[in-house]
């Protein structure tokens, strides 16, 4: 369980000039140095603070340690799926590449 933050998810989206709302990540375990990569699933492209369209075949990569050091905001809303209770987390420095 991760404690909620102070900002509404909608405000986080509105504060994003360009990014991805990541619904699900499909990837393996990070390497020993923390690097990870995988495919964004059930995700959406954000531009100028608005969700634009769903994305497909989009790779997401970065480093776990850098990602945790680049947290910008944590949402006050949390998603409880019965196994985990997690807020949305806004980070910088993740590489997004797609078709």
C-alpha positions as CSV (number, residue, x, y, z in Angstrom):
1,X,0.0,0.0,0.0
2,X,1.2,3.5,-0.9
3,X,-0.2,6.5,1.0
4,X,-2.1,9.0,-1.2
5,X,-0.7,12.4,-2.1
6,X,-2.3,15.8,-2.2
7,X,-3.2,16.4,-5.9
8,X,-6.2,15.1,-7.8
9,X,-5.5,12.9,-10.8
10,X,-7.3,15.3,-13.0
11,X,-5.0,18.1,-11.9
12,X,-1.9,15.9,-12.5
13,X,-3.2,15.3,-16.1
14,X,-3.8,19.1,-16.6
15,X,-0.3,19.9,-15.4
16,X,1.3,17.5,-18.0
17,X,2.5,19.2,-21.2
18,X,3.3,15.9,-22.9
19,X,3.2,12.4,-21.5
20,X,1.4,9.1,-21.0
21,X,-1.3,8.0,-18.6
22,X,0.0,4.5,-18.0
23,X,-2.9,2.1,-17.2
24,X,-0.8,-1.1,-17.2
25,X,2.9,-2.0,-17.8
26,X,3.9,-5.3,-19.3
27,X,7.6,-6.0,-18.8
28,X,10.0,-8.3,-17.0
29,X,12.0,-7.7,-13.9
30,X,14.5,-4.8,-13.8
31,X,18.1,-5.6,-14.5
32,X,20.7,-5.5,-11.7
33,X,21.4,-1.8,-12.3
34,X,17.7,-1.0,-12.2
35,X,17.0,-0.5,-15.9
36,X,13.6,-1.7,-17.1
37,X,11.6,-1.8,-20.3
38,X,8.2,-3.0,-21.4
39,X,5.0,-2.2,-23.2
40,X,2.3,0.3,-22.2
41,X,-1.1,-1.3,-22.1
42,X,-4.5,0.3,-21.5
43,X,-2.7,3.7,-21.7
44,X,-3.4,7.1,-23.2
45,X,-1.3,10.0,-24.7
46,X,-1.5,13.3,-22.9
47,X,-0.7,16.6,-24.6
48,X,-1.3,20.2,-23.3
49,X,-2.9,18.8,-20.2
50,X,-5.6,16.8,-22.0
51,X,-5.9,13.1,-22.7
52,X,-5.7,12.9,-26.5
53,X,-6.1,9.2,-27.6
54,X,-5.3,5.6,-26.6
55,X,-1.8,4.4,-27.5
56,X,-0.7,1.0,-28.7
57,X,2.7,-0.8,-29.3
58,X,4.4,1.8,-27.2
59,X,7.6,1.0,-25.3
60,X,8.3,2.4,-21.9
61,X,11.9,2.3,-20.5
62,X,14.0,3.9,-17.7
63,X,15.7,3.2,-14.5
64,X,13.9,2.4,-11.3
65,X,16.2,4.4,-9.0
66,X,16.0,7.5,-11.3
67,X,12.2,7.1,-11.6
68,X,11.8,7.1,-7.8
69,X,14.1,10.2,-7.6
70,X,12.0,12.0,-10.2
71,X,8.6,11.7,-8.6
72,X,6.7,15.0,-9.2
73,X,3.2,14.3,-7.7
74,X,1.2,11.5,-6.0
75,X,-2.5,11.5,-6.5
76,X,-5.0,11.6,-3.7
77,X,-7.1,9.0,-5.4
78,X,-6.0,5.3,-5.1
79,X,-6.9,2.2,-7.0
80,X,-7.7,-0.8,-4.9
81,X,-7.8,-4.0,-6.9
82,X,-8.0,-6.4,-4.0
83,X,-4.2,-7.1,-4.1
84,X,-2.8,-3.6,-3.8
85,X,-3.9,-0.1,-3.1
86,X,-1.9,2.4,-5.2
87,X,-2.2,6.1,-6.1
88,X,-1.3,7.5,-9.5
89,X,2.3,8.7,-9.5
90,X,3.6,11.4,-11.9
91,X,7.3,11.1,-12.8
92,X,9.8,12.7,-15.2
93,X,12.6,11.1,-17.1
94,X,10.9,8.0,-18.5
95,X,11.5,7.2,-22.2
96,X,8.4,6.6,-24.3
97,X,8.8,5.3,-27.8
98,X,6.1,4.1,-30.2
99,X,5.1,3.8,-33.8
